[in-house]
């Protein structure tokens, strides 16, 4: 017990003694993990928005009126039933001419000119609104609908735009994840570097420790604790900064309808904990890397014992 | 207690520091290693501490062949051998008491044992009233006494001293030698490298003289006697 207390005391006293080096390490971890965590947040936002864009109608088939153009009565309903049986279709509904008119009035309720312009509401066609299981099937669905020339007047799809955005998002997500990984590795390297500086500054002390019989682990533990504390503090600052930035961004973007900018607190809690854990691991791994070379060199040869003979 | 058998140490570049040295040091002996600079005294101390590996030969310390000691066991060897160096090797950020306590903390002794033991040893070396001072606030002689206290605090059976009086004036050197003598009388084996002839001549203990890495003289109750190299 006294040994544990002693090792913790040593780590804290070393942190106090090397304030500037410690601040440098914490800032390095903070910057790299804030950027990495920021990349994860952007990634999550893109994911959320793609999901939102994918949700809803993907394909609209405008139909000829029943009783005209040789379209028999009941053709709309039977086409709907057929569409509903297609594998790629998640859901489909028929919007009648009357419903189309109600929808038109709702959309343009603040635009009297538009409402006045459409004197004959019967010109609005009935349509089938289709939601696909996967946006990638939109071409197949369009092709199948276009085969129904007798009933289908025109096929419109929002899927192409969504697919383009999805592809772009995928590239951005991959880049974001790549950036997060690179910055995470940078955090480890920076901690390793800092611990190496710290151990270099205390090389004489380490040599004396070895001289009186301290084992490598005994020497390592205070440095590992030091790295752990630096990693966790840097990561905590990074999580807090990104959370504040994201929260402000969400507030500022509340009026935007096209993009969702708010991420749930649960997501932040879950990923924040992971970033903290990563900070801790980066601190320990960085310290081990920083120490390994020095202690390997020093094994059995206290580096500061006079070399003359 | 310490046995060297045909020990040779060749440094990188081919410098032969120790050449086929064989020695037997009994429990409780006080042995001076004397010789000019470069004669191999410090290298012998370093070899006995496994601070350097031997090139050839074998060394037994307290019954263990330390030339075949795995690296992870070296700390255990050093815990049973107290060391004193010319430049004191004290931790500058620790007080006198903390420097001495450090040797016990490494052993994992509880603080209830460390406190009284440190107090006792500081009494022995006459520094009880300076326990809270830092090394920079002490004279050279006082720093060396702290170093001796640290080396002896866990009562090791062996103490290796490399020029412990090298940085001290004659009066302070005598104080340190008195201290080492007292420690030796408790049964601790002491091996001391020095080229301080006044001390060697005054103490009249076993003298092992080295020249170019070889033992040229080994006398019980010997004198310093300058070698041809030193003349």
Interface residues (C-beta under 8 A of the other chain):
Chain A: X1 X2 X3 X6 X13 X17 X204 X205 X207 X208 X209 X210 X211 X212 X213 X214 X215 X216 X218 X299 X300 X301 X302 X304 X305 X306 X308 X309
Chain B: X17 X18 X37 X38 X39 X40 X41 X42 X43 X46 X49 X50 X51 X52 X53 X71 X72 X74 X75 X76 X77 X78 X79 X83 X85 X86 X87 X89 X90 X91 X93 X102 X103 X105 X106 X107 X108 X109 X110 X111 X114 X150 X162
